[in-house]
Amino acid sequence: MLVLLPAVARADTTSVQTTWRLLDYVAVDYGGAVHDGRVISQAEYAEMLEFTDSAAANIAALPPKGARAQLVADAKRLKAAVVAKESPREVARQARSVAAALLNAYPVPLAPARSPDLARGATLYGQNCASCHGMSGDGRGPDAARLDPPPIAFSDAARARERSVFGLYQVIEQGLDGTAMQSFADLPAADRWALAFYSGRFAFRDTTQGERIWQSDAGVRRLVPDMPTLTAMTPAALGAKIGQPEADAVMAYLRANPQAVTGSGAGSLALARERLEQSFAAYAAGKRQQAGELALSAYLDGFEPLEPLLASRDGALMARIETAMGAVRAAIQKGAPVAEVRHEISALDTLFTDAEQVLAPEQASSTSAFVGALTILLREGLEALLVVIAIVAFLRKAERPEALRYVHAGWVAALAAGGLTWALATYAIGVSGASRELTEGFGSLLAAVILLSVGIWMHGKSQSLIRN
């Protein structure tokens, strides 16, 4: 059983993914087969019939579940819609509905584990895709003329609006039967996701307007709260909710900057927002303790790591956000009405938008970053240098030159210990959330004790020297 179960699980996952891809293909390409109730491409229409048949058969062969019978019935209705040559809009709607219900009943991985590397995606596209699809995604690569059917033009906005990043990922992983599109399953999953995101950018270029909408409209951010939603959502689906031009712009921005919805890393306003929404959901469900823990995590894991940078650019805004996050936690702790907690979180979301603008890369230059870091190093270094100079001066005044070697050994050891601590904190130990707060607190207390002890010792020795 231990040997067979993983193989069975992989088979189920592959079958679900293949079926989802068939449904996605029907939703996207049916418009190229039927128009106004007439078949305009017999080859394309034959594919639509074949794919809907295969999807229904695959669903019927899936492991028994309560939802399977309904899925089979919906798949048969989709096939009937294709046979009846119904409108592309209606067929696409039914295909999307079956695909969504399929993933709800038989979940499979829909999103990358971390934000995709678009630079890596560009490299992979140039190496594996440009010869057919063209460097600009127009489907006119050097090898395109000899391919039948011709390669897809990723820059075709009408078709791209019906295509999700997950759909692209599926084709990259499994290939496309009956075409020259081969499987790239030998690539690591992270590379396949990077390639999917990069390929999904060609039809949508207006990242500037998309960024403005994303940062200014909390409602849009709630529509795309996380990476699974981004990878599964088509521009057309988003357009039905916010308007197609706006959806195209938002998708252009998010596919070029997927980290905007990534909440997995510490030190992220996206993570803070995600935790606060989870906190509100828990609070509305009556889970007050869980809501409090999530609200605290929104601060410790999401916002607190950004405090130093935000404080250096807008200290007043940083203080307002701290106060607002405290107000959210206080409202949860005292059992405030749900509407009041919602109001506090909405006010905080507005402050987060202001913080995003302040923290934007274009707001900082390499010169300002260098000067800021240099100022801290000079200040801390000067303090340490003064202490060492005072000790050296004291020893020379006391005519104890033999003790100087211990002083020099001490500051050299301090430099080595500092380097070792940095290496451990960076590469060996993960410090985040409450652990980071405790580490900073105990570190500050230890530093204060050491400085106080050295000061008392030096004062006592100086008085002894004066008396002698």
N, C-alpha and C positions, 0 to 999 in steps of 0.2 A: 504493500500500500504506500509506503514512504517513497518508493521509486515511481509509482504510477500517478499519485496525486498531483505532483507538480506538472507532469505532462498533460493531465486532464485539464488542469487549470489554464495552462498555456493554450490548449486547444479551444477552450471556451472563450478566452479572451480574444484569440485570433478570429474566431467565428463572429463574435460581436463586432469587432473592429471592421471586419470585412463587410458585414451587413450594413453597418453605419456608413461605410464608404460608398456602398452601392446606393443607399438612399440619398446621400449627399450628392452623388453624381447625377441622379435623376432630378433632384431639385435644381441643380445648376444648369444642366444641359438639355432638359426637356424642351425649353424654348427654342432650341435649334432644330427640333424635330417636328414640332406642331405649331401652327399659327392660324388663328381664326378657325379652328376646327378642322384644318386641312394638314395633311402630312407634307412638309416641305423638304424633308430629307429622309428617304426610305431607310438608309443605313442607320441614321441616328434613331429613327423610330424603332427599328428592330432591336437596337441596343436597349432602349427604354423598356420594351416588352421583356427582353431577356433579364435585365437587371431587376425589374419588379418581381418576376417569377423567382429568381434566385434569392432575393431578399425574403420573400414569403417562405420559401423552402428552408432557408437558414434559420429563420425564427422558429419554425415548427420543430426544428431539430435541436433547439437549445434545451438545456436542463429544465425539467418541469418547475414552474412557478405560477403563482396565482395570476400574474399579469400576462402570462404567455398567450392564453386563449384570446384575450383582447388584442394583443399585438398581432396575432395571426389574422384576426378579423380585419384590423385596420390595414394590414399589408394587402389583403385581398381587395379591400375597397380602393386602395391606391392603384392596384393593377387594373381594376375596373375603370378607374378614372382615365388611365392611360389608354385603355382599349376604346373608351368613348371619346378620346381626343379632346378632353376638357382643356380649359385654358392653362397656360403655363403657371399663372399665379396660383390657381387652385391646386394643381399637381404639386407645385413646390410647397404649398402650405401643408398638404397631407404628408408629403415625404418628410418635411421637417418635424411634423408632429410625431410620426412613427419613430423617427430617429431619436428624438428627445425622450419618448417613452421607453425606447429600447435601452438607452443608457441609464435611465432611472431604475429600470428593473434589473439590468445586468451591468453594473458599473464597471468601467475600465478606466485606466489612467488617461486623463484629459489634458494635463498641463505639465510643463517642465518643473523639476524640483527647485530650480533657481532661475533667476532672470537670464534669458538667452543672451549669448555673446554675439551681437550683430556684426562685429568685425570678423569674427570667425565665420559667420553665415555668408558674408560677402566673398570671403576667400573660397569657401566650399562651392558657392554658386559659380564663381569664375572657373573653377576646376571641373565641375561636373555637369553644369546646366547651361552655361552660356552658349555652347556650341549649337544647341538646338533652340533654346528659348530666347537667345540674344542677350547681350549685356544689359540692355534696357528693358528686358522682359517683354519685348514686342512679338516674340515668336518667330523672329527672322534671323536666327543664328546661321552660321556657315553651313550646317548640316540639315537645316530645316527643309530645303527644297526637295530633298530625296526621301522625305518621310511621309508615310500615308497611314493613318491620318496625320495632318500637320501638328506640330507641337502647340500647346496652349499658349496664348498671349496673356501673360500675367497683367499686362497694362490695360487690358480690356475691362473698363470700369463696370460695365453692365454685368458681366459674368463674375467679376471679382466681388461685387456686392453680395452675391449669393454664396460665396465661398468663405469658410472659416479657416483660421490657422490650423485647427485640428484636422480639417479635411485635407489641407496641404500636407500635414504631417503624416496622415494615413497613406496618401499616395506615395510620398517619399519612402515610407517604410515598406510598403507592400508592392509598389509598382502599379502599373495599369495594364490589365490584360488587353490584348488586341492592339496595343500601341508599342512604340519604341521606348516608352517610359519603363525603365527597369527598377527593380527594388534596390534601395540603399540601406537595407536592414543591417549591413555589416558596419555602418557608421554607428558610433555611440549615440545614445538617445539624446544627449545634450547637443550634439552636432546636428541631428535631424531636426530638433526644435529650432536651433539657430537658423538653419536653412529654410524652415517653414516660415519663420517670422520675416526673414529677409525677402523671400519670394512674395510674401503677402503685402509688401510695401509699394510695389511698382505702380499700382493703379491709383494710389492715394499719396499725394505729395505735400499737401498744405499742412505741415506740422505746426506752423506758427498760430494759425487760427485754432487748430485743435488744442494746442497747449492753453490758449486763452480760455476756451470753453471749459476745458478740464479743470483748470485752477479756479475759475470763477463760479462754476455751477455745481453745487453739492448734489443736486438731483442726478446729474450725469454720473458723478462718481459713485452714487449708490446703485446705479444701473450696471456698473462694471466694478464690483467691489474687490475682485480677486483674480488671480491668474487663470483658474479654470473657466471662469465666466468669459474672460477676454479671449481665450483660445477657442471656445465653443461658439461664441456669438459672431454672426455675420453682420457686415455693415448694413444690409437690408433690414435685419431684425432690429438693430439699433435705430435705423432711420425711421421705422414705423413708430418709434416712441419720441424721437426728438427732431425729426426732419432729416431728409437724406443728405443735403449739403453739410449740415452740422455733423451728422454721423460719419460722413466720409472724412471730414477734417479730424474728428476725434480718433477714428481708427488710424488715420495717418500718423497722428502723434503717438498713440499707444503702441502701435506695431513698431515704430521707430524707437520708442522709449518704454519697453515693457516693464522696466523697473518702477514706473509710476504706480503700478498696481501690485508690486511685489511687497508682501508684508513679512517675508521670512527672515530678513536680516534685522539685527538690532540697530537702533539709531535710524528710524525711518518714520516720517509722518504718516506714510501709508500704513505702517504697522500700528501706529497710535490710533488712527481712524478705525482700522479693522477691530482692534481690541475694544474700542469704545462702542462700536456697533454691536459687538458680541455681548458687551456688558449690558447695553440697553435691552437686547433681546432676552438675556437672562433675567434682568430686573422685571421686565414686563411679564415674564412667565412665573414670577414669584420667587425666583432663586436669588435672594438678596445677597447671601454670602458669596456666591459665585460671581455675581455682578460686581461686588466690591473688589474681589481679587483681579478680575479682568480690567477694571478701571485703574487699579494700581499698576498692573502690568503695562497698560497704555502709557503711563508716565515713565516707569522704570526702564522698560525695554524699548519703547518707541521714542519718547521725547527727550528724556534725560541725557542720552548720549549726544544729542544735538545742542544742548544748552551752551557749552563753551563757545561754539561757533556763532550761534544766534546772539549770545550776549555780546560778543565782540562787534556785531553788526547793528544790533538793535536791542539794547538791554531793556528798554521799557516794554517792548513787545514780549520779550522772554519772560519778564515778571508778570505781565498780564496773562500769559498762557499758563504759567505756574499757578496763579491765583484761580483761573478758570478750571483747571484740572482738579485743584483742591475743592472747588465748589461742587463739581460733579461727584467726587467721592463723599463729600459731606451730605449731599442730597440723598445718595444711596444709603449711607449709614443711618440717617435719621428716618428713613422710610418715607420720603417725600412722594407726592403723587407722580404717577408715570409721566404726565404731561410736563411737570416741572423738570424731571430728569431729561426728558427729550429736549426741552428748551435750553437747558445748560449745555448739552452736547452739541446742539445746533450752533449756539454762540461760540463754542470752542472750535467748531469746524471752520467758522469764518476766520478766527484767529490763525488757524493752521494754514488757510489760504494765504493770508498775509505773510506768514513765516516762509511758505514756499517761494514767494516772490523775493523775499529778503535773502533766502539761502540759495537762490538760483546761481549756477556757476558764473553767469555773465555779470553777477553783482560783485564778484571778487576777481582780482587779478593775481598773477603770480608774484608781482612785486609786493602787494599788500599782504599776501600769505607769508612771504619770506620775512617781511618786516615784523609781522606779528609774532612769528616763531622766534625770530632773532631777539626781539624785545624780552620775551620770557626767558630765553637762555641767558641773556646778559644780566637780567635782574637776579635770577637764581644763582648764576655763576658768581656774580659780584658778592652776594651774601656769603656764599661758601668761601670765597677768596679772602674776605675780611676776617672770617673766623680763623682760617689757617694762618694768615699774617699776624693776627693778634697772639696766637699761641707761639709762633716762631719768635716774635719780638719778646714775649715774656721769658721764654727759655734762654734767649741770649742775654737779656737783662739779668737773669738769675745765674748766668755763667754756667749753664748746663748744656753745652753743645752736644754732648754724647746722646742726649734725648731727642735730638732733631731727627735722627733716622726713623724714630717711631712715628713722628708727625708725617714725614714724607711717605712712609709705608702706609699710613692711614689714608691719605688722600688718594694715593694710587689704588689702594684696595677699594675705596669708595667708588672710583670711576669704573673699576672692573665689576663691582657689585651692581652698579647702575646698568651697565651693559647687559649683564646676566639677567637682571630683573626684566629689562625690556624684552630680551629674547624669549624668556619664559612666558611673559604676558602676551606676547604676540603670536608665538608658534606652539606653545605647549599647554597653556591654561586658558580656558574660556571663562571670562569674567563678564557677567552681564546682570541686569536687573538689580535685585536686592543685594546680591553678592558684591556688585560693583560699589554700591552705596556703602556697605560695610567696609570694604577694602579701603575706600577713600577716607572714611571716618577713622578707622584704626591707624591708617598711615599718617593722617594729620595729628592724631593724638601722640603717636610714637615720636614724630618729628618735634612736637612741642616739648615732650618730656626730655628728649636729647638736648635740645637747645637750652632749655631751662637748667638742666644739670651742668652743661658746659659753662653757662653763665655764672652759676653759683660757684662752681669750682674755680673759675678764673678770678672771680671777685675775692674768694677766700685766699687764693694764692697771692693776689696782688696786695692784699692787706698784710699778709705775712711778710712779704718782701719789703714793704714800707717800714714795718716795725723793726726789721733786721737792718 
